[in-house]
C-alpha cells in the first residue's frame, strides 16, 4: 500500500489549503477576509477558489451589500469529508517519518 494514500492533489497548494482551513472552522468567509488571512492577491485567490468550486468542495455566493459586490465562500459536505481525509493522510505520513 502506498504511503501517500488519500493525499488530495486539489489541496496541493498553500492558498487552497488555507481556504479550506478557514472554511472548516467558520460557517463562511468572504473574499476580503480570505485575501487578508492568506496574504493572497485577487487573482491568486480567485483562481484557487475557482478550482475548489469546480471540485465541488466549496460553494460561492455573490451578493451586493450597500451596493458593493460581496463574494462569500462556504465548504460543502463533500469538501469537509475530502479535506478531513487529506489531513488524516498527512498526519499518517508525518507519523511514519
C-alpha positions as CSV (number, residue, x, y, z in Angstrom):
1,X,0.0,0.0,0.0
2,X,1.3,3.4,-0.9
3,X,2.4,5.8,1.9
4,X,0.6,8.7,0.3
5,X,-2.9,7.2,0.0
6,X,-5.7,9.8,0.3
7,X,-3.4,12.8,-0.4
8,X,-5.6,15.0,-2.5
9,X,-3.9,17.0,-5.3
10,X,-6.7,19.6,-5.2
11,X,-5.3,20.7,-1.8
12,X,-1.7,20.7,-3.0
13,X,-1.3,24.5,-2.8
14,X,-1.0,26.7,0.3
15,X,-3.8,29.0,-0.9
16,X,-6.2,26.1,-1.4
17,X,-5.1,24.6,1.9
18,X,-5.7,27.9,3.6
19,X,-9.1,28.5,2.1
20,X,-10.2,25.1,3.2
21,X,-8.7,25.5,6.7
22,X,-10.6,28.8,7.2
23,X,-13.8,27.4,5.9
24,X,-13.6,24.2,8.1
25,X,-13.8,26.3,11.2
26,X,-16.1,29.1,10.0
27,X,-19.6,28.9,8.5
28,X,-18.4,31.1,5.7
29,X,-15.7,33.7,4.8
30,X,-15.8,36.5,2.3
31,X,-13.3,37.3,-0.4
32,X,-11.7,40.2,1.5
33,X,-11.3,38.2,4.7
34,X,-9.7,35.2,2.9
35,X,-7.4,37.6,1.0
36,X,-6.2,39.2,4.2
37,X,-5.8,36.0,6.2
38,X,-3.9,34.2,3.4
39,X,-1.9,37.1,2.1
40,X,-3.1,36.3,-1.4
41,X,-3.6,38.5,-4.4
42,X,-7.0,38.9,-6.0
43,X,-6.0,36.8,-9.0
44,X,-4.5,34.1,-6.8
45,X,-7.5,33.8,-4.6
46,X,-9.9,33.9,-7.5
47,X,-8.2,31.1,-9.4
48,X,-7.7,28.8,-6.3
49,X,-11.2,29.3,-5.1
50,X,-12.5,28.5,-8.7
51,X,-10.6,25.2,-8.6
52,X,-12.1,24.3,-5.2
53,X,-15.6,25.3,-6.5
54,X,-15.1,23.2,-9.7
55,X,-14.2,20.2,-7.5
56,X,-17.5,20.9,-5.5
57,X,-15.6,21.4,-2.3
58,X,-16.8,24.9,-1.7
59,X,-19.8,27.0,-2.8
60,X,-19.6,30.6,-3.9
61,X,-22.4,33.1,-3.2
62,X,-22.3,36.5,-4.8
63,X,-24.4,39.3,-3.5
64,X,-24.4,43.1,-3.0
65,X,-24.0,44.7,0.4
66,X,-24.6,48.5,0.4
67,X,-24.2,48.4,-3.4
68,X,-20.8,46.8,-3.1
69,X,-20.2,43.3,-4.5
70,X,-19.5,40.7,-1.9
71,X,-18.4,37.1,-2.6
72,X,-18.9,34.6,0.2
73,X,-17.5,31.1,0.4
74,X,-18.7,28.0,2.3
75,X,-17.4,24.5,2.5
76,X,-19.6,21.7,1.1
77,X,-20.2,18.3,2.8
78,X,-18.0,16.7,0.2
79,X,-15.4,19.3,0.8
80,X,-15.4,18.6,4.5
81,X,-15.1,14.9,4.0
82,X,-12.3,15.2,1.4
83,X,-10.3,17.7,3.5
84,X,-10.6,15.5,6.6
85,X,-9.3,12.5,4.6
86,X,-6.4,14.7,3.3
87,X,-5.4,15.9,6.7
88,X,-5.6,12.4,8.1
89,X,-3.4,11.2,5.3
90,X,-0.8,13.9,6.0
91,X,-0.8,13.0,9.7
92,X,-0.2,9.4,8.9
93,X,2.6,10.3,6.6
94,X,4.2,12.5,9.2
95,X,4.0,9.8,11.9
96,X,5.8,7.3,9.5
97,X,8.8,9.6,9.4
